[in-house]
Amino acid sequence: MGSIPTLGTNEIRLLTDLSTVTAVIRSGLIAGIAWIVLGSVVTASLGRDFAAIPENRLGAPSAGFVSLNVAIDLVEGISILWLYAAIRPRYGAGPKTAFIASLAW
């Protein structure tokens, strides 16, 4: 069995660098916005039958419900980008690392 990877001081420094944190938050917000747009498109195209079910209020969601979902999607975007930034020093940049982050998340 392999050993559990640990973070070295350079990797920890990378995660606490202000420019890195700013980039992660900015990129995470962009990912969250993309998530909101894609989720809206999928819900609008595939969720019509579900929204039409009697006694289902998802066809006309309240402002609080929409706001909560937007906030959650933005936090999800930031968290997945933070996870990618955290494991990038260990696994290198690229799609493999993004895939690993998506599975872990």
Buried (B, 14 or more C-beta within 10 A) or exposed (E): EEEEEEBEEEBEEBBEEEEBEEEBBEBBBBBBBEBBEEBBEEEEEEBEEEBEEEEEEEEEEEEEEEEEBBEEBBEBBBBBBBBBBBBBBEBEEEEEBBEBBEEEE
